[in-house]
Amino acid sequence: MSKKADGEQRAGLYRREEHDACGVGFVAQLGRPASHQVVEQALQALGCLRHRGGVDADGASGDGAGVLIQLPTSFFIREGRRLDSHFNPEWKIAVGVFFLPQDGVARARAMFIAEEVVRGRGLYRVGWRQVPLDESALGPQARETEPAIWHLIVAQPANTRVCWPPRSSAGFIATSWIPGS
């Protein structure tokens, strides 16, 4: 443990101080094959976070805490084949996650804008996939404000050249390519 000039004690990257937004959990298994045990541990950790106060006054709507997992490329290749008969599983693919309006007209407009950006960048629009949700745990407030969640699968056909953004800039496409995002 080291001591800074102001008297604060540190151990590695940890700084002991109070935070209002506490309750972040992280479970990972590096250098080993994917395992359902990691998902089970993450769900157990998530169950321990309720104390942090991320619940609406209705007592049932949460703040969106959840578990993020990686979906295998093979899953999206299968979806690509289902969505588009011209899809080639050898193409490079990317998946965008969109939180869209529930209103059908507004949602269609947002989807159209995203597709225009995809085409403008020389990518191939494979298709939209609505993300299945289990809404049984949602409270009234969450149901009222819930977005429509969709995946947009895009591909780079073998005969095209596209400059993909670096992996480290996940928000790059949304903030740089899609106006108003």
Residue pairs with C-beta under 8 A, 6 or more apart in sequence:
1 9
1 10
1 11
2 9
2 10
2 11
3 9
3 10
4 10
8 15
8 16
8 17
9 16
10 16
22 52
23 49
23 51
23 52
23 54
23 65
25 42
25 45
25 46
25 48
25 49
27 38
27 41
27 42
27 45
28 38
29 35
29 37
29 38
34 70
34 72
39 67
39 69
42 67
42 69
43 67
46 65
46 66
46 67
49 65
54 62
54 63
54 65
55 61
55 62
55 63
56 62
56 63
56 139
56 141
56 142
57 141
58 139
58 140
58 141
59 139
60 138
60 139
60 140
60 141
60 142
61 138
61 139
61 140
61 141
61 142
61 143
62 139
62 142
71 95
73 93
76 93
76 95
76 151
76 153
77 89
77 93
79 127
79 129
79 151
79 153
80 87
80 89
80 93
80 126
80 127
80 153
80 155
81 87
81 89
83 126
83 127
83 128
83 129
83 153
84 126
84 127
87 126
87 155
88 155
88 157
88 158
90 158
91 124
91 155
91 156
91 157
91 158
92 155
92 156
92 164
93 126
93 153
93 154
93 155
93 156
94 123
94 153
94 154
94 155
94 164
95 151
95 152
95 153
95 154
96 114
96 151
96 152
96 154
96 173
96 174
97 131
97 149
97 150
97 151
98 110
98 111
98 114
98 149
98 150
98 151
98 152
99 147
99 148
99 149
100 106
100 107
100 110
100 111
100 147
100 148
100 149
100 150
101 107
101 110
101 147
101 148
102 146
102 147
102 148
107 148
111 128
111 150
111 152
113 178
113 179
114 152
114 178
115 125
115 152
117 173
117 177
117 178
118 124
118 125
118 152
118 154
119 125
120 177
121 162
121 177
122 156
122 160
122 161
122 162
123 154
123 155
123 156
123 160
123 162
124 154
124 155
124 156
124 157
124 160
125 152
125 154
126 153
126 154
126 155
127 152
127 153
128 150
128 151
128 152
128 153
129 150
129 151
129 152
129 153
130 148
130 149
130 150
131 149
131 150
131 151
133 149
135 143
135 146
138 146
156 162
156 164
165 172
165 173
165 176
166 172
174 181
175 181
